[in-house]
Amino acid sequence: MGAAVGDVDDIDFDDLTSPRLTEVQRQILEFTEARRVDFDIDAMLAEAIERAGVGADLDDTDGFGDRLSAHVAAIEADDGLTQLARSSLRQRVVRLLRNRLSLTDLLKRYPEIESIAIEKPLIVVGMPRSGTTHLVNLLAADPRRRALPYWESQEPIPARGEGPGVCGIDPRYARAKAEHDALMASAPVVAAMHDRFPEAIEEEVELLDLDLAGYVLEWHARVPDWRDYYLGLDQTRHYAYMKKVLQALTFLRGPRTWILKSPQHCEQLGPLMATFPDATVAFTHRDPVAVVQSAVTMMAYSDRLRRTSIDPDWLLDYWSDRVHRLLSACVRDRDLVPAERSIDIGFHDLNGNEIPLLERLYERGEVELTPQVRACFRRYLDGNPRGKHGRIRYDLRRHFGITADELRGRFGFYFERFDVRPE
């Protein structure tokens, strides 16, 4: 399995940077490496049009075609990807194009969608492994609110004419479940890192990527050119596009009171608040060592199937810099979010202390926390203890040649600004 697993609470990677592939993993790579994957934009667009069942209107009024070319060029520049990874990324581009085509068509047919209000969203902002996933899934237990499940994040807009079959199951859900089942068969330890099962609450930055304007590609390939391109974009207009997708989802399935979350918001607080000026924001904070070590470990584990070789030094350099950029922007712009509509949550305050934190958050958002909703929160907490899928045993020195203290020393500015405790 690529990890030494004792009981459920102990997952220790003993082959992280020199992986021993399972027989299933070897067979997958042997099969997929036999044919090179092509990223011809015209061919991908034609495939997306066929899947969408609509016209070829991509709504290219703000340079979408240029962003598509930059996106594809960044992928092509990464010459260390396996054909399996290239195939996955090509499918992702086609999926994004199909979703965008379907959205454009939907808005033409129902222009009233763009007048739907997205009212007083609760937004979770924080780095991966800082409690954001736990918190947003907990908030989603409030039945009065709308959240974005993973299956819907991948295909937010149904293709024309596609709906639940005789079994009543949405084909978009079925596809997401099939992909998750395949992932669990090829890389089962993923569940302990970040289990994206179909019902899990996902980041709306996936919706932003219908506009090809998010940072998500950085998690799939080594694309510093895309990082620089993304950082140069005017995110206010792209966040406005993301809101348009939320309006469409509200039109299709309601309600209009959303729960949102993404690490990307850390460096886009200005565009975030310009788009959702009445939002209430919960910032989560954790020792950056925990964030970086989780990110690089997850990436290294995934790279056994995604890349022809694993470079732990590159991963450490890139992701410690990337986390530094995100947290620097958060420190710089934190006060753009009004104090009366936000709270800061230290990771050490999350475990077992969630209800008082939710009371504060709901008070700031002027939302009643009813006994019924409290009961929903309690049921979620009781059914989802931390580490239910197993816990990763991290070893920065063994795998990445750096100690926790050495890495932590790069983030003194963050400890000075927020209540963050070394771990």
WOBELWO-V124249 format. One line per field, one symbol per residue. phi: phi as a letter, one per 40 degrees, with the letter a starting at -180 (. if undefined). burial: + if it has 16 or more other ideal C-beta (glycine too) atoms within 10 Angstrom, else -. A space follows every 10 residues. Layout:
phi = ???
burial = ???
//
This chain:
phi = .gacbcccca bbcbaccbcb cccccccccc ccccbccbbc cccccccccc ccgbccccfc cbgddccccc cccccccccb cccccccccc cccccccccc dccdcccccb ccdcbccccf ccbcbicdgb hccdcccccc ccccbbbbcd dcccbcbccd gcadcccgcc cccccccccc ccccccaccd cccacccdcc cbcccccdcc cfbbcddccb acbdccdccc cccccdcccc cdcccccccc ccafcbccbb aacdddbbcc cccccbcbcb bbcbbadddc cccccccccc ccccbcbcab bccccccccc cccdcccccc ccbdcccddc babbbcdccc cgbccdcccc cccccfbccc dccdcccccc cccbccgcch bcccaccccb gacccccccc bddccccbcb bcb
burial = -++------- +-+--++-+- -+--+--++- -+----+--- ---++-+++- ++-+---++- ---+--++-+ ++-++--+-- ++++++-+++ -+++++++++ +++++++--- --+--+-+-+ ++++++++++ ++++++++++ ++--++++++ +++++++++- ---------+ -++--++-++ --+--+++++ +++--+-+++ ++++++++++ ++++++++-+ +++--++-++ --+-+--++- ++++++++++ +----+++++ +++++++++- +++-++--++ ++++++++++ ++++++++++ +++++++--+ -+--++-+++ -+++-++-++ +-++--+--- +++++++-++ ---+--++-- ++-++-+-+- --+--++--+ +--------+ -+-+-+--++ -+-+--++-+ +--+---+-+ ---
//
